[in-house]
Amino acid sequence: MKSSTISGLLTIFAKELADVFTSWRFIILFLIVFAVGIFAVYIDAQYIRAAVVSAQFVFLQLYTTSGQEGALPLFIYFIAFFMPLVGIILGFDSINSERNNGTLSRLISQPIYRDAVINGKFMAGVVTMAIMLTGLVLLVGGMGLRMVGVPPTSEEAVRLLFFLIIAVVYGAFWLGLAMLFSILFRRVATSALASIAIWLGCIGLFLGPSLVQMGSTGVSLAVMLISPITLFWQVVTILLVPNARTLGQLAQSGNLMVPNSALSVGQSLLIVWPYLMSIVMLTIICFAISYVRFMRE
């Protein structure tokens, strides 16, 4: 039974992965992600060349430097805001479209366990986002290496590896959320609108306190941390900026060039551990609800 379960899971996984990579929707999304990601680094190219001449962690600054003084980096903002959209696009019609077309009942009638369907679809979406993110980070790194001529150190490579893993988990949360709405709602448009509404609400929670000057930074950050987008931004900025200690410090400085002694990778992970665990738990809870709801249909 175990071998047949794995076989069914791999069959669904391979089918979904093939469908994703051969669809026009993915090709267009892929091109948009890479175009905007490269633009986010290219627009700051002149500032990067001037800023990294004698600085520490030169390679990481390719991902964290902003071309305008006091502005936050376009690349991290792009990943924080656009990865949810990628997860939503991959998952908002994963179940209800097959249910409406009648293919879901035929698929389940095959010698494939029911849980293999949702597990295979989720795995295919996660792998798709992992491939997309890895390609984008490597392309940006290659472009930046050509601009500044400084290769990454071993510590910078480790930090970027953790960044990739965390970004994939973050994207998996939004994929699980979109799949949940795809199970709950029979209409594809309804599941898409519900997912986008949550995404826009989280963006509002993230941007609202930063656009309005509050008397207490602690109050502002407390409101911002309700949003998964802020949790992700907290984790990756502290991870990619070894000098940073807290989100409040980044907010007060106005940018990511914080003048402190650098932390080790372990110390940075220790600081962001609560926020990272929050993202992981949200991802697990979201997919678990989707799994239980699908299995009970």
Secondary structure, 3 states (H helix, E strand, C coil): CHHHHHHHHHHHHHHHHHHHHCCHHHHHHHHHHHHHHHHHHHCCHHHHHHHCCCCCCCCCHHHHCCCCCCCCCHHHHHHHHHHHHHHHHHHCCCCHHHHHHCHHHHHHCCCCCHHHHHHHHHHHHHHHHHHHHHHHHHHHHHHHHHHHCCCCCHHHHHHHHHHHHHHHHHHHHHHHHHHHHHHHCCCHHHHHHHHHHHHHHHHHHHHHHHHCCCCCHHHHHHHHCCCHHHHHHHHHHHHHCCCCCCHHHHHHHCCCCCCCCCCCHHHHHHHHHHHHHHHHHHHHHHHHHHHHHHHHC
